Amino acid sequence: MLVVRLLVSTCVTMVLMLAATSAAAQTETASVYTVNRAASSVGFTIYGSMLFKVKRDGQFKDFSGELAYDPANPGQTRVDLTVFTGSVDMKNAEHNQLMKSGEFFDVDHFPTMHFTNSSTDVRPDGTLAMTGDMTIRGVTKKMTIPVKVRGGSAPGAVFEATFPIDRTDFGLNGNPGWGGFTLKIAKNVEIHLAIATAMNTPFTR
C-alpha cells in the first residue's frame, strides 16, 4: 500500500512539474513590443450632412502603448494603447480647436483615450477579434475590434483595424457650425488604426 501511495505521489509531482514547465515555456515565447509611433497611425473619419454630404478625416499625432504578441499563439495577443487627445489634427486650426473643446474630446479634463483588451479570438480567416475596454472622456465601454496582422513576425508586424464607434456613447455630442449653418454629424465615427511594433522586452505581465 505504501508503494502504491509513493507511486501516485511521484506521478502527481511529475505532472505538476511538466505543467509548470509548459506554462513557463509559453510565457517565455510571448513578448511585449512597444508601439513604433513613427510607423504607426491613429486616425478617424467623420461623416455629416448640411446642404450636402460632408466627410472629414483626422488623426492623433501622439500615442503610446505596448503589445504582447506571439506569432505561434496569436490568441494570447494583448494590446494596451493610450492616445493623447490634445494631439488631434484635422489639418484645420478651427476644426482642431473644436475637437479639443468641451463639445467633443474636452482635452483639458480628459487628456487621454485608452484601449486595453482582455481576450483575443482567432477567426477562421486568420484575423483577430480583440475584446476589451475603450475609454473616451472618462466613459468606458466594452468593445470587440477586428484586427488584421501584416508582416507575421514581430518586431515589425503591423496590426490594422477599421471599426465604427457611436460617438454619443462617449459624450461626443457637439454639432459644429459651418458658414452660418449647423453641421449634422453622424453618430458613427470610423476609427482607423495601424500599429507597428518596435523592439521587444521580456513579457512579464
Secondary structure by P-SEA (a helix, b strand, c coil): caaaaaaaaaaaaaaaaaaaaaaaaaaaabbbbccccccccccbbbbbbccbbbbbbbbbccccbbbbbbccccccbbbbbbbcccccccccaaaaaaaaccccccccccccccccccccccccccbbbbbbbbbcccbbbbbbbbbbbcccccccbbbbbbbcccccccccbbbbbccccccccccbbbbbbbbbbcccccccc
